[in-house]
Amino acid sequence: MLRGIRVLDLATLAAAPLAATYLGEFGAEVIKVEQPGRGDPLRGWGNQRDGVGLMWKSISRNKRAVTLDLRVAEGQKLLRRMVEHVDVVIANTRPGTLRGWGLDYESLRAVNDRIVMLHITGYGLSGPKSERPGFGTLGEAMSGFAHLTGQADGPPTLPPFMLADGIASLNAAYAIMMALYHRDVHGGPGQLIDINLIDPLARLLEQTLLGYDQLGLVPTRSGNRWDISAPRNTYRTADGRWLAMSGSSPALALRVFRAMGRADLVDHADFSDPQRRLARAREVDEVVVEWVAKHTLAQAMSVFEAEEVAAAPVYDIEDLVNDEQLRHREVFVRVDDDELGPMTVQAPVPRLSATPGGIAHLGPRLGEHNTEVYGELLGLSTADVDALRARGVL
């Protein structure tokens, strides 16, 4: 689908490189540019096997890896030459640093006015905090997410995975596609895409914003409950497992009552009417807690599935990879890697009938494609590349 689109991924760690990964899954040529010697810190992030970072292997799938020292003038000059031959540049370096290197959007546009540049930062490219370093944890805190997450009597809770980075990367990927569409279909110019780690996650807290703006509400943590749905929680079964349930529509809530043999609640105005039921959400929860606690997970799910209740088991990773529905959809796939052998990784998520995504290879070694890429784009010979490497530029 994206064959013919060439991307320079100058970024490190998670959000910005993930946006490049999504493009690469659908055919874009992604060239990963790393600092000589140590490379992207993602290589050393998280679980390692035989000294190889597992997250690196997955996030850097389908990318060609080159090294280039962007802190020196010769490296900056080489990068500007590369920009002449690409469609998209992805960066997450602080704005002032990129300007000092002559690699900010204005400088690169002077080289290639068709360039689409994604610049992801912690706080955005302008404003009083724009030069501060930012990480996903800070985005999760400042977006309002952590304030709402956790038990009512507990502390704000952060996710044990890269939530803010992931949400930002998804926004970034579709923004790149819109900018390319505008350029290539409408004849528009290239442009700069400014995304931070706070705004995309805050965008999902819409109910919170609207309640504050129109009603002056400042919600607090309420565990797994939500003030727009009842029942809505996680419930422990007789065999020590957990299931989750949603009663987000009136019909779903009534199905829960019928499934548990509580026809009296179906006919009770305080429980059948959505708004009145929310006022008694704690009582609704108590009814569900009591019923679920008397049944194993398999028993409870059998009853709920028969009544088309919106319930699901709470999975750990072992449950997840073995689920029959996910296995049928090939959500996780085995890919051979020349360093680690077969690895199970996430498949591309969007399912396109005519132009599906794919994984050609997992994350490459540091500088693995130096000779190949610099030869193709800049016409450098093997001797040229060796000389640049000897000077510490590559």
N, C-alpha and C positions, 0 to 999 in steps of 0.2 A: 504493500500500500504506500509506503513512504520511500520507496526506492528513488534515488536521485537527490534526496535531502541529506546534506552533510552537516554534522553537528560537532562542534568543539566543546567538550566537557572539561572546563578548567576547575571545576568545583571540588570540594572535599566533603567527606562524611555523607550525610543522608539526603536532605531534602532536594537540593539541586541535582546531584547525581541520579537520584531516583527518577526525576523528570526525564533525564536523558535516557535512562534505562527503558522507560515506557516507549519512547520513540524508537529505540533500537529494536524492541520486540516486534515492531511492525515494519521493519525494513530500512529505517534510516541508518546511514553510516555514521557511527558515533566514534569519535577519536578522543580517548581519555588522555588528558595532559596532566602529568604528575611531576612533582619536585624530584630531581635526581637524588638518588641515595636512599631516601626514606619513603617516597611516594605518598599517596593519600593515607591519612591516619586511619581510614576505614580498613586498611589492610591489617591493622593490629587491634581492631575493635571487636569485642565480644569473644565468642568461643573460637578457639584455634585447634587445628589438627595438624600435627607434624610441622608446626610453625606457620601454617597457612590459615589466614582468616576466612571463616566460613561465610560471614556476611559479605565480605569482599567478593567471594566467588559468585554469589547470587546477584548482588546489586550491579556488578560490573559485567554481567552477561552480555554477549554480543558486541562488546566494545573492543576497539583496538587501542593498545596502550603505548604511549610514547612518553619520554621524559623531556623536560625543558625547564630551565631555571628562569622564572619570570622576574626574579629580583635583579638580574643583570641586564645591561643594555642590549647585549647581543641576543639574549633570549627573548627580550621584548620585541626586537626587530624581527626575529624569526616568526614570532607569533603573529605579528601584523601581516607578514607575508602569507601566512596560512589563512588568515581571515579573508584574504582576497578570493579564496576558493571554497568558502563554506556558506551555509545558509543561516545557521543558528550558532550563537555562542552562549554558553551557560557558565555563570560565575556565582560565587558567594563570598568573595573577598570583600572586606569593608570598603565603602565607597572611596574614602580618602586614599587608601592604599592603591586601588586601581587607578585613580587619577594620577597619583605620583608615578606610577609605572607607564602612564600613557596608554592604558588598556581599558579605560572606561568607554561607555557607549559613544560619546562624542568623538573620541579619538578613533575608535574602530569604524564608526560611520564614515569618517573621512577616507578610510581605506576602501570600504565597501558599503555604499549607501543602501544596499538591499538587505543588509544584515538585520536579523531579528536577534536581540540580545535579552536573555533572561538573567536578571540579577536578583537572587534571593539573599536577603539579609535578616538579621534578628528583628529589626525594628522598622525597616524601610529606608529608602534612599534619601529621604529628607526628614526634617524635624529635629528637635533637640536631642533625641536619643539615637540618631542615625549612625553615629560612629561607634556605638557600643557593640561589643561582641555579643552574639545571641545564639542560644541553643534551644532545642525543642522543649526542654524542661521549663525554660522561662516563658515560652509561648503558651504552654499548658497552664502555667500559673496566671499569666496576665490576661489570657483570653476569657477567663471566668470559668473554665472547665474544672480546674482543681477545687475551686470554691464550692461547686455543686456536687462534687464526687466524694463519696465516703459516707459513713454512718453519721447520724445526727449528732451523736456525742463524741465523734472522733475528729481527727485532724483532716484538713484538705488532703485529697489523695491524688497522687500522680500515677499515670499508667506505666506499667513495666515494659513498655515497647514504645517505638518512635511515632506517637500519635500526631503531634504537631508537625513534625517533618513530613509524615505521610500525607496529611491533608494538604499541606503546602505544595507538595510535589504533584498531586493530582490537579490542583488549581493551575499550577505552572504548565503542566503538559497540555491542558486544553487551551490555555492562553497562547502557547506557542502555535498550536494548530490554527487558532483564530487569526493570529498575526500573519501566518503564512498564507492562509486563505485570502485575507485582505490584500496581501502583496501580490499573490500569483493569479487570483481570479479577478480582483477589482483594480489591479494595476497600481495599488498603493505602494508607499515606501516601506522600507523596513522600520522597525520601531523597538523601543525599550520596554521591557516588561518588568515592573517593580512589584515584587511579592515579598512579604515578610512572614515570620513564623507565628504571628498573633492573629492577624486579620482572618485568614482562612478558617481557623478553628472557631474564632468568635462568630463568624458568619453562621455557624450551625447552632448557636445558642439563641435562636430567633425568638422562641417563646419567652425566654428570660428578658430580652430587650423590650419586647412589646408589653409585657406585664409591668415592667418598670416605667416605661414611657407613658402608658395610658392609665395605669392604676397605682403607680407608686410602689409596686411590690419589689422587694429584694429577697428572693428565695434563699433558703438555707439548705444544708445537706439533709437528705431524707433517706439515705441508704439506697435501696433499689426501687423505692416507690417513686411515682411521678404524679404530680397533682392534676394531670389531665387524663389519668387512666386508672381504673380499678376493676378487677385485680391487676396488679402489675408488680411482680417481685420475683425473687428466687425462693424456692421451697424445698426443704429437706425431706427426703423419702425415708421409708422404714429401713432400707438397707444402706443408709448413710450417703446416698447420692443426692444430686440436686437437679431440679428442673426449673426452667424459667417460664413465665406466663405473661401474656399480654391480653388485656381486655379493652383495647383501644377503641373498639366500636361497640355500640349497644348490643348488637346481635352476638358478638363474641362473649361478652360478659354473661349474657343469659345462657349461652351454651355451657359455660363453666358450672353454673348453678344446676342445670339439668344433669350434667355428667356426674355431679356429686350427689345426685338424688335429692336436691333441695328445691323442689318445685315451689315450695312456699316462698322462697326468695324471688322467684320469677314473677309471682303474682303480687309481691309486696312493692308498693309505690316507692318506698325509700331505697329499694335495691334495683328495681327495674328502670327507673328514671335516671339517665346518665348523670345529671348534675346533683341530684339528691344522693345518688350512690357515692359520688366523690366525697360528699360530706361525711359519709360513714365508711370511708376507705379502710380504716383500721379494723372495723368489724368484719368487712369483707375478707381482709387478709387473714384474720383469725379463723374464719370458716375454712378457707383454703388450706392454711397451715395444718389444721387439725385433720382434715381429710387426707392430705398428701402424706402426712406422717404415719398413717396407718397402712400405706401401700408401698411396695417396692417401686423402684423407678420403672421397671418393665410393666408392672401392673397399672400404675398411674398413666403411663404413656399409652397403653393399650386402650384404656377407657377414654382418654382425651382424644386420641386419634379417631376412635369410632364416632365420637360426637363432634369432630372437626373443631376442637378447641385449639386456640393458638398457644401451644405449649411445645417446649423443646428441652431435651436434656442439656445440662451444662457440661460441655466437653473439655477435657484436657487435650494435650497435643496428640496423645496416643489414640484417643477416641476420634479426634478430628481426621487423622490420616486414614483411619480404618472405616469411616462412615461410608455406607453403600452408595448414598447419593453423590457424595464428593468423589468417590472412586469412579463412579459411572461418568461423571463430568470431567475426570482427569484434572482435578484442581491442583494436584501435586504430580510432578512428572520426574522420571529418572533421567539424568543427563550424565554422560561420561565426561570426566575431566582428566586431562593428562597429568595432573599433579596428584589428585586425591582419588581418582577412579570414579565409580558411579555415585552420584549425589541426588538426593530427592530435594527438589526446589519447587517453589510456587510457579505454576504456569501463568502465562499472560492472562489477565482477568477478562477483558472484553472479548466476547465471542462473536466474531464477524464471519458471516457465512461464505463470502467470496474471497476475502483477504485476511485469513486468520494470522495471528501473531505466532511467533515461534522462538525457540532458543537454539542458536547455532553452536554456541560454546559458552562456558562460564568464564569468570574473571581471569584475565591473562596475567602473566608475570610482568614485573616492573620493566618498562621499556621494551617489551617483547617485539613491538612493531616499529621501532625507531627507523631502521633501514628501509623498510617497506613504505611507511607513510611519508617520510621526508623525501624519499625518492619519487613517489607518485605526485605529491603536491608541489614540491619545490625543486625537483630535478636534482637533488643532492646525490652524490655517489656514495658508495660504501666508505671510500677514503674520507669524503667530506664529513660523514656521520662520525667516523672514528676520530677525526680531528676535533670535532665539536665535543665529543665525549671526553677526550683527553684534556680539553680546556675547562671541563666542568660545566659546560653549557647544557649538555644532555645528560 
